[in-house]
Amino acid sequence: MTCMAAAGAATPAMADAVPVGVPLDAVRTTLGVDVPHLATGVPVPVVGAPQVPVHHTGDMLPTPLLPVVPIGTELGNTLVTSPVPNLAGRPETDGEGSLDAPATTVRTRTPGLLVGSPLSMPDGSNYGLPNVTTPALGVIAPEITGAPQALLGLR
């Protein structure tokens, strides 16, 4: 069990994107026009282990109360090609435009919540009863990390 817990505490493993070709041939046969070709990958998000709440001496609630959860995925390779007709009307000079976005890894972390206790620890001068305190509240900001890019081409 210890090995499984240690393995789960790591950041999420990246799953490959599922390749998908978008079928647009029905548009070509129905309308009789050249249609773009679109091939992409559907991201498969993988959830990692949440941050472990820690109990501190003197606090009644763990920190953080709502832990952050890492999520990782790979944005698949995307290729879009489309015929580009010549505006002068000569079909021999028609071209093709393309947009190619290579696969990239994206990592995110969900927001978390820090909440302080509304009661103090038991107070001996108050017959062992806790005192009422103003609770502290904090939000752990979400994160997104990645470097997507794309190449635009015309030939």
C-alpha positions in Angstrom: 0.0 0.0 0.0 2.9 2.4 0.8 4.2 2.0 -2.8 0.8 2.8 -4.3 0.4 5.9 -2.1 3.9 7.2 -3.1 3.2 6.6 -6.7 -0.2 8.4 -6.5 1.4 11.5 -4.9 3.4 12.2 -8.1 2.2 14.5 -10.8 -0.3 12.9 -13.2 1.1 10.8 -16.1 0.5 12.1 -19.5 -1.9 10.1 -21.7 -1.6 10.3 -25.5 -4.3 12.2 -27.3 -6.8 10.0 -29.2 -6.3 10.8 -33.0 -9.5 11.8 -34.8 -10.1 12.5 -38.4 -13.1 14.7 -39.0 -15.1 13.3 -42.0 -16.2 16.1 -44.3 -16.6 14.0 -47.4 -20.4 14.3 -47.2 -20.1 18.0 -47.7 -18.0 17.5 -50.8 -20.5 15.1 -52.4 -23.5 17.2 -51.4 -22.3 20.7 -52.3 -19.7 19.8 -54.9 -17.1 22.0 -53.4 -13.6 21.3 -52.1 -13.6 21.0 -48.3 -10.9 21.3 -45.8 -9.2 18.3 -44.3 -9.1 18.3 -40.5 -7.2 15.8 -38.4 -6.7 16.4 -34.7 -6.3 14.6 -31.3 -8.9 14.6 -28.5 -7.1 15.2 -25.2 -7.4 12.6 -22.5 -7.1 14.4 -19.1 -5.4 12.4 -16.3 -6.0 13.4 -12.7 -3.2 13.3 -10.3 -3.3 12.8 -6.5 -4.6 15.8 -4.6 -2.4 17.7 -2.2 -2.5 16.1 1.3 -4.1 18.2 4.0 -1.7 18.9 6.9 -2.8 19.3 10.6 -0.8 22.0 12.5 -0.5 22.3 16.2 -3.1 24.7 17.5 -5.4 24.5 14.4 -8.7 22.5 14.4 -9.0 22.4 10.6 -6.4 20.9 8.2 -4.5 23.1 5.8 -5.6 23.3 3.0 -9.3 22.5 3.7 -10.0 22.0 0.0 -6.8 20.7 -1.6 -5.6 21.4 -5.1 -5.7 18.6 -7.7 -3.2 18.4 -10.6 -4.6 17.5 -14.0 -2.4 16.8 -17.0 -3.2 16.2 -20.7 -1.6 16.2 -24.1 -3.1 18.4 -26.8 -2.8 16.2 -29.9 -1.3 17.1 -33.2 -3.8 19.1 -35.3 -3.5 19.6 -39.0 -6.0 21.6 -41.1 -5.5 21.9 -44.8 -7.8 23.7 -47.2 -7.8 24.4 -50.9 -7.3 28.1 -51.7 -8.6 29.1 -55.1 -6.7 31.7 -57.1 -8.7 34.9 -57.2 -7.7 35.5 -60.9 -9.7 32.4 -61.8 -6.9 30.2 -63.2 -7.2 26.7 -61.7 -3.6 25.8 -62.4 -2.4 28.3 -59.8 -4.7 27.2 -57.1 -3.0 26.6 -53.7 -3.4 25.0 -50.4 -3.4 26.6 -47.0 -2.5 24.7 -43.9 -2.5 25.1 -40.1 -0.3 22.7 -38.2 -0.3 22.7 -34.4 2.2 20.1 -33.0 1.3 18.1 -29.9 2.0 19.8 -26.6 1.6 19.0 -22.9 -0.8 21.1 -20.7 -0.8 20.9 -16.9 -3.3 22.5 -14.6 -4.1 22.7 -10.9 -7.5 23.3 -9.6 -8.1 26.0 -7.0 -7.9 25.2 -3.3 -9.3 26.7 -0.2 -7.7 27.7 3.1 -10.1 28.1 6.0 -9.1 29.0 9.6 -11.1 27.7 12.6 -13.8 29.9 14.1 -12.8 28.6 17.5 -9.6 28.7 19.4 -8.0 25.8 21.2 -9.6 25.1 24.7 -8.7 28.0 27.0 -8.0 27.1 30.7 -9.0 30.6 31.8 -12.4 30.1 30.2 -13.2 26.9 32.1 -11.7 24.8 29.3 -14.0 26.2 26.6 -12.7 27.5 23.3 -12.9 31.2 22.5 -14.7 32.5 19.4 -12.2 33.9 16.8 -12.5 35.5 13.4 -11.8 32.7 10.9 -9.2 33.3 8.2 -10.1 32.6 4.6 -7.8 32.2 1.6 -8.0 30.9 -1.9 -5.2 29.0 -3.7 -5.2 30.3 -7.3 -5.7 27.8 -10.1 -2.7 27.3 -12.5 -2.4 26.4 -16.2 0.9 25.7 -17.8 1.6 24.8 -21.4 3.2 26.1 -24.6 0.9 25.5 -27.5 2.1 26.8 -30.9 0.9 26.6 -34.5 2.4 27.0 -38.0 0.5 28.7 -40.8 1.4 27.7 -44.3 0.4 28.5 -47.9 1.7 26.9 -51.0 
